[in-house]
């Protein structure tokens, strides 16, 4: 019998820790995606609707449009850092609970075909 046959995956999926993990991760990902895409939409609107404003130089030859474009990278890095922090502090304990419910069958990790 393989390890995957020893685990009741339906019961594990229906467990409270697994459901909470799915909800928390989903909430974070939806919020982060909405923020990033919303900020990108603002960037596109400013560039498309107000090119003179976007071309305004604010510092050492850097325009507002260029700074808004760079801010996309900063926001992506910030959201990545926040996700990693949440994964280590909020998601990991729930993952441990789910692993404990699954028992020793998945404690060693997935089987790898060799």
C-alpha positions in Angstrom: 0.0 0.0 0.0 1.4 3.4 -0.9 1.4 6.4 1.4 -1.2 8.2 -0.7 -3.7 5.3 -0.1 -3.2 5.5 3.7 -4.6 9.1 3.9 -8.2 9.9 3.8 -7.8 12.9 1.5 -11.5 13.8 1.5 -11.6 14.0 5.3 -8.4 16.0 5.4 -9.8 18.5 2.8 -12.9 18.8 5.0 -10.9 19.4 8.2 -11.1 22.8 10.0 -7.3 23.5 9.8 -7.2 22.8 6.0 -10.3 24.9 5.4 -8.9 27.8 7.4 -5.6 27.5 5.6 -7.4 27.7 2.2 -9.4 30.7 3.3 -6.5 32.6 4.8 -4.2 32.0 1.8 -7.0 32.8 -0.6 -7.9 36.1 1.2 -4.2 37.2 1.1 -3.8 36.3 -2.6 -7.0 38.0 -3.6 -6.2 41.2 -1.7 -2.6 41.3 -3.0 -3.7 40.6 -6.6 -6.4 43.3 -6.4 -3.9 45.8 -5.0 -1.2 45.1 -7.6 -3.6 45.1 -10.6 -5.4 48.2 -9.3 -2.2 50.1 -9.0 -1.2 48.9 -12.5 -4.6 50.2 -13.8 -3.9 53.6 -12.1 -0.5 53.6 -13.8 -2.1 52.9 -17.2 -4.8 55.5 -16.8 -2.3 58.2 -15.8 0.0 57.3 -18.7 -2.8 57.1 -21.2 -5.1 59.9 -20.1 -2.6 62.4 -18.8 0.6 62.1 -20.8 1.7 65.6 -20.0 1.3 65.0 -16.3 3.1 61.6 -16.6 6.0 63.4 -18.4 6.5 66.0 -15.7 10.0 65.8 -14.4 10.2 65.7 -10.7 13.8 64.9 -9.9 17.0 64.6 -11.8 15.3 63.8 -15.1 12.9 61.2 -13.6 9.3 61.7 -14.7 6.2 60.9 -12.8 5.4 58.2 -15.3 8.8 56.6 -14.9 8.5 56.7 -11.1 5.0 55.2 -11.3 6.4 52.4 -13.5 9.2 51.7 -11.0 6.7 51.7 -8.2 5.2 48.5 -9.8 8.4 46.6 -9.0 8.5 48.0 -5.5 4.9 47.0 -4.8 5.5 43.5 -6.2 8.6 43.1 -4.0 6.7 44.4 -1.0 3.8 42.0 -1.6 6.2 39.1 -2.0 7.9 39.9 1.3 4.5 40.2 3.0 3.4 36.8 1.6 6.6 35.2 2.8 6.1 36.7 6.2 2.5 35.5 6.3 3.6 32.1 5.1 6.1 31.7 7.9 3.9 33.1 10.7 0.3 32.4 9.8 0.2 29.7 7.2 3.0 27.4 8.5 1.2 26.6 11.9 -1.9 25.6 9.9 0.2 23.5 7.5 1.7 21.7 10.5 -1.8 21.0 11.9 -2.9 19.6 8.5 0.3 17.4 8.4 -0.5 16.2 11.9 -4.0 15.2 10.8 -2.6 13.4 7.8 -0.2 11.5 10.1 3.0 9.8 9.3 1.9 8.9 5.7 2.8 12.4 4.5 5.3 13.5 7.1 8.2 12.4 4.9 6.9 14.4 1.9 5.7 13.3 -1.5 6.9 10.2 -3.2 9.3 10.9 -6.0 9.5 8.7 -9.1 13.0 7.7 -9.8 
